[in-house]
Amino acid sequence: MGVYSVKGKGWRFDFTNKGTRQTGAWFKTKKEALQAEARRKEEILNPPQKVEKPTDMAFLELVEKRLDYVKAYLTEHHYEDYISLARRWVKEWGNTMCADITSDTIQSYMIRRSNVSQYTANKDLRYLRAAFNYGLKRGWIHKDPTKDVSFMPVEKRMRYVPSAEDVCRVITAAEPEIRDYLWVLKETLGRMSEINRLTWTDIDFSDRSVILYTRKKLGGHLTPRKIPMTKRLYDILENRYKNRDKEKPWVFWQRYWDRTKEEWVEGPYKSRSKIMKTLCKRAGVRYFRYHAFRHLGASTLDRANVNIGSIQRILGHENRTTTEIYLHSIGEAEREAMQIFEDFEKSHTKSHTDEKRGYDCDS
């Protein structure tokens, strides 16, 4: 149709190219419409070339972005683990572009880390994979070099769970402040991070209960659960409440030097990992960590025939299978099964002995 005018509206162009209609409106003059038509025909004949934006970034930048995310959304323990591993990675790859880090590079690093232990190497791989996946999902990088790297084979062993006597020895060996902290861990079956963030608003003396908050999922939501107080827990918390610093909201707090701010800061407990090594040595018992309190408590409840659903809720697990990992006691069903096995073996061996008077398993 070319260029034409419409009364009261203005000029427009209208033409067909390879079966596709091309139009443009409304131009004040015929000259403008002709110029626009010419530009459109030029674009059709010589379409602009798409220039793909390169998708890559320096490994250091990816690590820093992932670190910010972990600090904001995941647990403090996860953040501390991540920053410790990240320092090692940055020494390896620092300003290297992510696209230049290959599966062979990661595999070589894994082999070196396995000289410490397979568990150590596998932990590195899990955290590295999370970092690269974080960049992939946001379109910052285009490949994950950990994708084709397999975890190291490990020999799974039963987790060491200290006896109640050894736990009491360690608690008794502690200074009063840390002693209270350890008793609260033991009596609530709580995670270290949950006890660290405990505030007085989470304590209900009239209801004799404690609310613990955990952050386990991506997204960082804190999920509460209510734990009934034992008499020991009630007495310890009541005494701390009476002697508390009313300006501090935390049940356990500390004053420490902040290297970033370069000043003294007061806040809730942070990592206390080194304390247990000192206390176990002082008490003369085999070394165990804070998490052993949860395993011991779960096994104690299991031996007392508490149903697994209640144990799961106390521990704050979403999945029953996770709770089962914590149950180290041998249940009566297993004992009865092995007793049947033993009785059968004895009777079977006796019948063969009576027949042949030969080899006797009991001799």
C-alpha positions in Angstrom: 0.0 0.0 0.0 3.0 2.3 0.4 2.7 5.6 2.2 -0.7 7.3 2.8 -2.5 9.7 5.1 -5.6 9.2 7.3 -7.7 12.2 8.0 -7.4 13.5 11.5 -4.6 11.0 12.4 -1.5 11.6 10.1 0.7 9.6 7.8 1.6 5.9 7.9 3.5 3.4 5.9 2.2 -0.1 5.0 3.9 -2.8 3.0 4.4 -6.6 2.9 7.7 -8.4 2.9 7.8 -12.2 2.4 4.2 -12.5 3.5 4.6 -10.4 6.6 2.9 -7.1 6.9 5.0 -4.2 8.0 3.4 -0.9 9.2 4.2 2.2 11.1 2.0 5.2 12.2 1.3 8.1 12.9 3.7 10.6 11.3 3.1 14.3 11.0 4.4 14.5 7.4 4.7 12.3 4.4 8.5 12.8 4.4 8.7 11.4 7.9 6.6 8.4 6.9 8.8 7.7 3.9 12.0 7.9 6.0 10.5 5.5 8.6 9.5 3.1 5.8 13.0 3.2 4.4 14.6 2.5 7.8 12.3 -0.5 8.3 13.2 -1.9 4.9 16.9 -1.5 5.7 16.4 -3.3 9.0 14.7 -6.2 7.2 17.5 -6.4 4.6 20.3 -6.0 7.2 19.0 -7.3 10.6 21.1 -6.3 13.6 23.4 -9.0 14.8 22.7 -10.2 18.3 25.8 -9.9 20.5 25.7 -12.4 23.3 26.8 -11.1 26.6 29.7 -13.2 27.9 28.6 -15.3 31.0 31.5 -15.5 33.4 33.0 -14.0 36.5 36.1 -14.2 38.6 36.0 -17.1 41.1 36.7 -14.7 43.9 33.7 -12.6 43.0 31.5 -15.7 42.9 32.7 -16.8 46.3 32.1 -13.4 47.8 28.5 -13.3 46.5 27.8 -16.8 47.8 29.3 -15.8 51.1 26.9 -12.8 51.4 24.0 -15.2 50.7 25.1 -17.8 53.2 25.6 -15.1 55.9 22.1 -13.7 55.3 20.1 -16.9 54.9 21.8 -19.9 56.4 23.0 -20.9 59.8 26.0 -19.3 61.6 27.7 -22.7 61.7 27.2 -23.1 57.9 28.7 -19.6 57.4 31.7 -20.3 59.5 32.4 -23.5 57.7 32.0 -21.8 54.3 34.3 -18.9 55.1 37.0 -21.3 56.3 36.8 -23.4 53.1 36.5 -20.2 50.9 39.9 -18.9 52.2 41.5 -22.1 51.0 39.8 -22.0 47.6 40.7 -18.3 47.0 44.4 -19.2 47.5 44.0 -21.9 44.8 41.9 -20.0 42.2 41.4 -16.4 43.4 41.2 -14.2 40.3 40.9 -17.1 37.9 37.7 -16.9 35.7 35.2 -19.6 36.6 35.1 -20.8 33.0 38.8 -21.6 33.3 38.3 -23.9 36.3 37.9 -27.4 34.9 36.7 -30.7 36.3 40.3 -31.9 36.3 41.3 -28.9 38.3 38.7 -29.8 41.0 39.6 -33.4 40.9 43.2 -32.6 41.5 42.3 -30.4 44.4 40.1 -33.2 45.8 42.9 -35.7 45.7 45.2 -33.3 47.6 42.5 -32.7 50.2 41.9 -36.4 50.6 45.4 -36.6 52.1 43.8 -35.0 55.2 40.8 -37.3 54.9 38.1 -38.4 52.5 35.5 -36.6 54.7 37.4 -33.4 54.4 37.6 -33.7 50.6 33.9 -34.5 50.3 33.0 -31.5 52.5 35.0 -29.2 50.1 33.2 -30.7 47.1 29.7 -30.2 48.6 30.4 -26.5 49.4 32.1 -25.9 46.1 29.2 -27.4 44.2 26.8 -25.2 46.1 28.8 -22.1 45.1 28.9 -23.0 41.4 25.2 -23.9 41.4 24.5 -20.6 43.0 26.2 -18.8 40.1 24.6 -21.0 37.5 21.0 -20.3 38.8 21.7 -16.5 38.6 23.1 -16.6 35.1 26.6 -15.4 36.2 28.4 -18.4 34.9 27.6 -21.1 32.3 29.1 -24.3 33.7 29.7 -26.2 36.9 33.2 -27.8 37.0 32.2 -30.0 39.9 29.4 -31.7 38.0 31.5 -34.6 36.8 33.6 -35.0 40.0 32.6 -37.8 42.3 32.7 -37.9 46.1 35.5 -39.9 47.6 34.6 -43.3 49.0 34.4 -43.3 52.8 34.2 -45.9 55.4 31.0 -45.2 57.4 31.4 -45.9 61.1 29.1 -45.6 64.1 29.3 -42.2 65.6 31.0 -42.1 69.0 28.5 -41.3 71.7 29.9 -40.6 75.2 28.4 -42.2 78.2 26.3 -40.2 80.6 29.1 -40.5 83.1 31.7 -39.0 80.8 29.3 -36.1 79.9 28.9 -35.4 83.6 32.6 -35.4 84.2 33.1 -32.9 81.4 30.4 -30.6 82.7 31.8 -30.8 86.2 35.2 -29.9 84.9 33.9 -26.6 83.4 33.8 -23.1 84.9 30.4 -22.1 86.2 29.3 -20.0 83.1 30.3 -22.8 80.7 28.8 -25.4 83.0 25.4 -23.8 82.7 25.8 -23.6 79.0 26.6 -27.3 78.8 23.7 -28.3 81.0 21.3 -26.3 78.9 22.6 -28.1 75.8 22.2 -31.5 77.4 18.8 -30.8 79.0 17.2 -29.4 75.8 18.9 -31.7 73.3 19.3 -28.4 71.3 21.8 -27.5 68.7 24.7 -25.1 69.6 23.3 -22.4 67.3 19.9 -22.7 68.9 21.3 -22.2 72.4 23.5 -19.4 71.3 20.6 -17.4 70.0 18.4 -18.1 73.1 16.9 -15.0 74.6 14.9 -14.5 77.8 11.7 -14.0 75.7 12.1 -17.6 74.7 11.9 -18.8 78.3 8.4 -19.3 79.9 8.9 -20.1 83.6 5.1 -20.4 84.2 4.7 -23.0 81.4 8.1 -24.5 82.2 9.1 -24.5 78.6 11.8 -23.2 76.3 11.4 -22.2 72.6 14.3 -23.1 70.3 14.6 -21.7 66.8 16.5 -23.5 64.0 17.3 -22.4 60.5 17.8 -25.4 58.3 16.2 -24.6 55.0 17.2 -22.4 52.1 15.4 -19.2 52.6 16.6 -18.8 56.1 13.3 -19.0 58.0 13.7 -19.6 61.7 11.4 -22.5 62.8 10.3 -22.6 66.4 9.7 -25.7 68.6 8.8 -25.8 72.3 10.8 -28.0 74.7 9.5 -28.8 78.2 11.9 -28.0 81.0 13.4 -30.6 83.2 13.8 -29.7 86.9 17.5 -29.2 86.4 17.0 -26.9 83.4 14.4 -24.9 85.2 16.7 -24.4 88.2 19.6 -23.3 86.1 17.6 -20.9 84.0 15.8 -19.5 87.0 19.1 -18.8 88.7 20.6 -17.1 85.6 17.4 -15.0 85.2 17.7 -13.7 88.7 21.3 -12.7 88.2 21.0 -11.5 84.6 22.2 -8.2 83.2 18.8 -6.6 82.4 20.3 -4.7 79.5 21.2 -8.0 77.7 18.4 -10.0 76.0 20.5 -13.2 75.6 20.7 -16.1 78.0 24.3 -16.6 77.1 26.4 -13.6 75.9 30.0 -12.5 75.6 32.2 -9.5 75.1 34.7 -9.9 72.2 37.0 -7.9 70.0 35.5 -7.4 66.5 38.4 -7.3 64.0 36.2 -5.8 61.3 34.9 -2.9 63.5 38.1 -2.8 65.5 36.2 -2.4 68.7 34.8 -4.4 71.6 31.4 -5.8 70.9 28.8 -7.5 73.2 26.5 -10.1 71.7 25.3 -13.7 72.0 27.7 -16.6 72.0 29.4 -17.5 68.8 31.4 -20.6 68.1 32.7 -22.3 71.2 34.3 -25.3 69.5 37.7 -25.2 71.3 36.2 -25.5 74.7 35.3 -29.1 74.4 38.8 -30.3 73.6 40.1 -28.5 76.8 37.3 -29.9 79.0 37.5 -33.5 77.7 41.3 -33.5 78.3 40.8 -31.9 81.8 38.1 -34.6 82.6 40.2 -37.4 81.3 37.6 -38.7 78.8 37.6 -39.4 75.1 37.1 -36.2 73.0 33.5 -35.5 71.8 31.8 -32.4 70.5 28.6 -30.5 71.4 26.5 -32.5 69.0 27.1 -35.6 71.1 24.7 -34.2 73.7 21.9 -34.6 71.1 22.9 -38.1 70.2 23.2 -39.2 73.8 19.8 -37.6 74.7 18.1 -39.3 71.7 19.5 -42.7 72.6 18.4 -42.2 76.2 14.9 -41.5 75.1 14.9 -44.4 72.8 16.1 -46.8 75.6 13.2 -45.5 77.7 10.8 -46.5 74.9 9.8 -43.0 74.0 8.1 -43.1 70.6 10.2 -41.9 67.7 7.7 -39.2 66.8 8.3 -37.5 70.1 12.0 -37.8 69.8 11.8 -36.3 66.3 9.9 -33.3 67.5 12.3 -32.7 70.4 15.3 -32.8 68.1 13.6 -30.6 65.6 13.9 -32.9 62.6 11.7 -32.7 59.6 12.4 -36.3 58.5 12.1 -39.4 60.6 15.1 -40.9 58.8 17.3 -38.1 60.2 16.1 -38.9 63.7 16.9 -42.6 63.2 20.6 -41.7 62.7 20.6 -40.4 66.3 19.3 -43.6 67.8 22.4 -45.5 68.8 20.8 -47.8 71.4 20.0 -51.4 70.6 16.3 -51.9 70.7 14.6 -54.8 72.4 13.4 -56.1 69.0 17.0 -56.5 67.8 18.0 -58.2 71.1 15.1 -60.6 70.8 16.0 -61.4 67.2 19.6 -62.2 68.1 18.4 -64.3 71.0 16.3 -66.4 68.6 19.4 -66.6 66.3 21.5 -67.8 69.2 18.9 -70.4 70.4 18.5 -71.8 66.9 22.3 -72.1 66.4 22.6 -74.0 69.7 19.9 -76.4 69.0 21.0 -76.9 65.4 24.7 -77.5 66.4 23.6 -79.9 69.2 21.6 -82.1 66.8 24.6 -82.4 64.5 26.9 -83.1 67.4 24.6 -85.9 68.6 24.7 -87.5 65.2 28.4 -87.2 64.4 30.1 -86.6 67.7 32.6 -84.5 65.8 33.0 -80.8 65.5 31.3 -78.8 68.3 30.9 -75.0 68.0 30.6 -74.8 71.8 33.8 -76.7 72.6 
